[in-house]
Amino acid sequence: MSDIHDVIGILKSLRSLVGAEPGLSPFIPAADAVLRQAEAISRGELDVPLFKATDSVPMGRNVPSIPTEELARALRVTFDELPSIDDGGDPQLARAYATLLRNAHVSILHAIFKQYPEILPKG
């Protein structure tokens, strides 16, 4: 994984995107939560909790709707910038980052996969 501060910058861009687009405002709790988790990781807090259905962050089948394909693409492009997990580093840091990525997936990316699968890269 690259520097956690790069991740924070990307997640701040995500937060700006969902805050600036009224149609994406239901994603603000998720964007805020993953940003807080990245900031916690940067402070050395490596016990990142999983989002649960009982949390205030809509997730899984309850993710909000993305009103347009254009906004779904903008979300996806932002997430495409996130680095992958580097397995050559600190295993605790890698687990914390993996949890953060999982939380981003169940609370935001799942909406793209579910609602606009045609915009996902084909492998």
C-alpha positions in Angstrom: 0.0 0.0 0.0 1.3 3.5 -0.7 1.3 6.1 2.0 -1.9 6.3 4.1 -1.8 10.0 3.5 -2.4 9.3 -0.2 -5.4 7.2 0.7 -6.7 10.0 2.9 -6.4 12.4 0.0 -8.4 10.1 -2.2 -11.1 9.6 0.4 -11.3 13.4 0.9 -11.9 13.6 -2.8 -14.7 11.0 -2.4 -16.2 13.0 0.4 -16.1 16.2 -1.7 -17.8 14.4 -4.5 -20.7 13.0 -2.5 -21.0 16.3 -0.6 -21.2 18.4 -3.9 -23.7 16.2 -5.7 -27.2 16.2 -4.1 -28.0 12.9 -5.7 -25.0 11.3 -3.8 -25.7 12.9 -0.4 -27.1 9.6 1.0 -23.5 8.3 0.7 -22.1 11.0 3.1 -22.2 8.8 6.2 -20.2 6.1 4.4 -17.7 8.6 3.0 -17.3 10.2 6.4 -16.8 6.8 8.1 -14.2 5.4 5.7 -12.3 8.8 5.9 -12.3 8.7 9.7 -11.0 5.1 9.5 -8.2 6.1 7.2 -7.3 9.0 9.5 -7.3 6.6 12.5 -4.9 4.3 10.6 -2.6 7.3 9.9 -2.5 7.9 13.7 -1.4 4.2 14.2 -4.9 2.9 15.2 -4.9 -0.4 13.5 -8.0 -1.9 15.0 -10.5 -0.9 12.3 -14.0 -2.1 13.0 -16.1 -3.7 10.3 -19.2 -1.9 9.3 -22.3 -3.8 10.5 -25.9 -3.7 9.4 -26.8 -2.0 12.7 -24.4 0.9 12.1 -25.6 4.3 10.8 -23.9 3.6 7.5 -26.2 2.1 4.9 -24.6 -1.0 3.4 -25.2 -4.2 1.4 -28.7 -4.4 0.1 -29.5 -1.1 1.8 -27.0 1.0 -0.1 -28.5 4.2 -1.5 -29.3 4.6 -5.2 -26.9 6.3 -7.5 -29.1 8.6 -9.7 -27.1 8.5 -12.9 -24.4 6.4 -14.7 -22.3 9.5 -14.8 -22.2 9.8 -11.0 -21.5 6.0 -10.7 -18.6 6.5 -13.0 -17.3 9.4 -11.0 -17.5 7.2 -7.8 -15.7 4.3 -9.5 -12.9 6.5 -10.9 -12.3 7.8 -7.4 -12.1 4.3 -6.0 -9.9 3.2 -8.9 -7.2 5.5 -7.4 -7.0 3.6 -4.1 -3.9 1.5 -3.9 -4.0 -2.2 -3.5 -2.9 -3.9 -0.3 0.9 -4.4 -0.1 1.5 -7.8 1.5 5.3 -7.0 1.9 4.7 -4.5 4.8 3.3 -4.6 8.3 0.6 -7.3 8.5 -1.4 -5.3 11.0 -1.4 -2.3 8.8 -2.4 -4.5 5.8 -5.3 -5.9 7.8 -6.5 -2.5 8.9 -6.4 -1.2 5.3 -8.1 -4.4 4.1 -10.9 -3.7 6.6 -11.2 -0.1 5.4 -11.4 -1.3 1.7 -14.1 -3.9 2.7 -16.1 -1.2 4.5 -15.8 1.1 1.4 -17.0 -1.8 -0.7 -20.1 -2.7 1.3 -21.2 0.9 1.8 -20.4 2.5 -1.6 -18.9 0.2 -4.2 -21.6 -2.3 -3.8 -24.0 0.3 -5.1 -22.0 0.6 -8.3 -21.8 -3.2 -8.7 -25.5 -3.6 -8.1 -26.9 -0.7 -10.0 -24.3 -0.1 -12.9 -22.4 -3.3 -13.5 -21.7 -2.3 -17.1 -19.3 0.4 -16.0 -17.0 -2.1 -14.2 -13.7 -3.0 -15.9 -13.8 -6.2 -17.8 -11.0 -8.6 -16.9 
